[in-house]
Amino acid sequence: MNNHDIYLYGMVTKTNGFLLQGDFPKSDNYCEFNERYTLPGGETGTAAIVLAALGCKVKLDGNHLGRYTKDLTADFYGKIGVDTSSLHYDPDYDGMEEFVMVDSATRTNFSTFAAFHADYWQRGIVRWNTPAEADIRGAKAAGIDAFFGRESVLAAEHCRRNNVHYVTIDEQPDNAVVKHAHTVAVSSEYIRDHIAEFYTPDDEKVGKTRLLKKYAEYTNALIILTGGGGTTYYGRGGEVKELNAYKVNVKSTLGAGDTFKAGCIYALLQGWGDDETVRFASALAAVACTKFPLGLNPPRLDEVEGLMNGS
């Protein structure tokens, strides 16, 4: 019997975060940074930290650890009670590391994610685990990122077979992981970069309404098109609902999307409905934006409830 409530499969990185003094500089200029931290991150790594802070028992699986990421990952998650026993260590691999420059409005990422995926698509080198059904069996909720090809699909199939509902993020409407998901959160950045025919900055509602209906052709999942500091559009079965962003004093947006995903998973664990899910995940992400580094200051439940209640 597993002793975790939540199973997460996806990207876990070593994240070097720099909080800049002022705006991100133009080319050939200088910028001071006020704070610097090296912590676990990534879509799944950050979600695990947030969920653990909310009192959840979490098990992680996903990409391989390398010689520059293993100790940090094991030590940090060990201290907060997240199970990393399924993560594989490859001593001949550096590991996934990113450097992120953050100001109050933007974040700029430097890493090797393209090379990571090129290793697979061009050279057949797989740097992520095959998910174990035993890890998923008995979990109460899951987060499955679709970034690892057939292994992500396998994780989703394990969830279906064991009646474990799951959340996924940032993927095409016809993706197999999306098809059977309970909740799918899609960022504006993903829409802009990967399904640009639905990216309509001059009339955002038009493009996102069309996209909600497009997803509904392939899945009955709750689809959430996040809006950052703007309007979130969401619905199931082609319906279109809106939620305006919570207003907070933003310190850093690093990890906000990962925190939104964590909020959707937490809501799934609690058995909440669609409207409550979107409200909670939005408030959780908003609180995350008031913090840096997020890994050492994850949102507290009382902070989220206070924001939702207007206190």
N, C-alpha and C positions, 0 to 999 in steps of 0.2 A: 504494500500500500504506500503510495506517495504521500509525503508530508507537506507538499506545497499546494497552495490554492491556484496558482497561476503559472502557466508554462509560457515562456517567451522564446521565439526563434527568430533570429535576425542579426543585425550588425552591432558588434561591440568593439569600440575603438579606444585608443589612448588619445585623449584630447588635451592639447595644450591651448588654453584659452587666455587671450590677452584683452583686457578691458582698456580701451584707448582713452586718452585725454583729449576730448573734442572729437571731431568727425574724422572718418577715414581719409587719409591724405591723398592728394593727387600725385601723379607720377613725379619722381625726382624731388620729393619733398620729405620732410621729417615729421614724425609724430611720436610723442611720449606715450607710454602706457602706465596706467595707475596700478593695475593689479594683474597678476599672472598666476595661473594654477595649472597643474597637470593632474588630470583625473580621468576615470573611465567615462566614456561617452558613447555616441552613436545612437541611432533611432531606438534600438532595443536596450543598449546599455543604460541610457538615461531613463527610459521608461522603468527599468528595474529599480533604479534608485528612488524614483518618485513613488512607485507602488510599495516598496519596502517602508518608506516613510509614512505611508497611509495605513500601515499595519498588516500588509499582505505578505504571505509566504510565497516566494518567487523562485522558480528554477529557470536558469538561462541555458540556451544552446544557440549555436550559429557558427560564425566564422572562426577559423583557427586562431589560437594565440601564438605569438612569436616571441623571440628572445627579448624584444624591447617592450612587450606588452604583458607577458605572463605574470610577473611578480606584482605589478601594480594592480592588475585585475583581480588576482586571487586575494591579495591582502585587503583591498578596499571592500570587495563584496563580502569577504569573510567577516569583516567588522560589522556589517549591517545585516547579516543573516541571509544573504542571497546565495542560493545553491549554484555553484559553477562547476560541479563535478563532471558534467557532460561535455564541457568545453575541451577541445583537443589542443594539445601543445605540439607545435612543430619546431624543433630546435634549429632547423635550417631556414627558417622564415623570420623576417624582421617583425611581422605583425602589422596591423592596421593602425596607423598613427596620423593624426591631423593637427594642423595649426590654424587656429581660428582667431581672426582679428575682429573685435566687437566694439561698436559704438552704440549710442542709445537707439539708433534707428535701423542699423544694418549689421550684418555679420558676413565676413569674407573668409572663405575656407580654402586652405592649401593642403593638398593631400595626394594620394595615389589611388583613388577609387577607380578611375578608368583603367589603370594598369592591373588592379586587382581583378576586375571583370575580364580584361583582355587575356589574362593568364588562362582563364577558362575557355572563352570563346575562340581564341586564336591558337592556344597551345594545349588545351585540354587539362590544365592544372586546376584541380578543385581545392579551394582553400576554405571550405566550410564542411560541417558535419552532415552526415545523413541522420535525420531526426529519428530518435528511438520511440517507438510506440509506447513502450513501458513508461517513458517520461510523461507522456500525455494522458495515459489512462488514469482516471481518478482525479485529474485536475478539474477545477470548477469553471475556469475561463482561460483563454489563451490569446496571445498576440503572435500572428504569423506574418512576417514580412515576405513579400513575393520576390525579393531580389536575388534569391539563390536557385532560380530555375526549377528543375524537376524535384529538387529536394524540398523546396518550399511547397510545391504541389503535394508532395508526399506527406509533409507535416499537416497540411490541410485535410488530406484524406484520413490520416490518423485521427484528427479531431472529429471528423464526420462519423467515422466508424465507432468512436467512443462517446458520441453525443456531447462533445465539448465545443461550445460556441466560441468563435474567435473573431478578433478584430484584425484588419489589415489596413495598409496605407498605400497611397501613391502608386496606383497601378492602372493599366488600361481596363476599360469596361469589360472586355471579353476575356480577361485573364482568368485562368482556372481557380486561382486562390480567391479572387473576387467573387466568383460565381456562388460559392456556398458560405461566404462570410456572413456573420451577423451584422457587423458594422464595418464600413469602409470610409476612412478619412482621407481626403485628397486636398493637398495644399495648392494655393494659387501658383506657387513656383513650379510645381509639377505640371499643372495645366499649361502654363506659359511655355515650358520647355519641351513637353512631350505630347500634348494634345492641343496644339496651338489653335486649331480651328474653333475651339471653344473659348479661347482667351480673347475677351472683348473689353479691354480697359475703358473704352468710351461708354459702354453700356453693359456693365458687369452682369446685371441681372439677366439680360437676354442670353448671354453665353452660358451662364451657369444653370439657367432653367433648361436650356437645350441639353446640357450635359447630364443633369439629373435624369432627364427622360431617356437619354442614351444609356446610362447605367441600368435603368429599369428594364431595358430590353434583354439584359443578361442576368440580372440578379434581383432578388427581393430584399437585399440587405438595406439597412439604413445607410444612406449615402450622405456624407457631410463634406461640403466644399468649404473649407475654412477660409476666413477672410483676414487673418492677422488682426490689425486694429480696425478693420471695417466690418462689413456684414457677412455673417456665415449663412449659407444657403444649405438646406438639408431636406431630406424626405425619403420616403420608402414607396416603391411602386410608381414613381413618377410625380408624386406630390411635391409641392414647393413651399417650404416654410422658411422664415427668416429669423435671425437673432442678431441684434446689434452687439458689438464688442463691449465688454466691460471696460470702464475707464480706470487706468492705473498710471502711476508714475513709472515709466519704463526705465530700467537700468540696463537690461540686456535682453535680447530676443533669443540668445543661444539656448537651444533645448526647448523652446516653446512648443514647437510642433510635436516633439517626442513626448512632452508632457501632456499635450492634448490627446495623443494616442493612449497614454497611461490612464487618463481620465475616462476614456471610452471603455477600457478594459475594466477599470474599477466599477463603473456603472453596470457593466455586464455581470460582474461578480455579485453586485447588489440586487440584480434583477430589475433595474429601473427601466422605465419606458423611454421612448425616443426623445421627447422634449426634455425630460429631466437629464438624460444622458448628455445632450448637446449643451444645456445650461451648465452642468457640472464641469464637463471637459473644458468649456470655454473659460469658466472662472478659474479652474486649476491652472490653465496655461497663462491666464492674465496674471495670477499671483507669481508664477514662475518668472515672468518678465520683470518683476520688481527686485530680482535677486541676482547676485553674481558672487561666487560661482554657484550654479544651481546644484552641483553635486554635493556641496557642503551645506547648502541651505534649501533643501526641497520644500515645496509648499506644505503647510500644515492644514489639517482638515478644518480647524477653527478659522484660519485665515480665509479659506475658500468659502465656507459658510457665511462668514461675515461679509465678504464681497457680494455674494449672491443675495444676501438679505439687506444690502445697502448700508451696513454699519461700518 
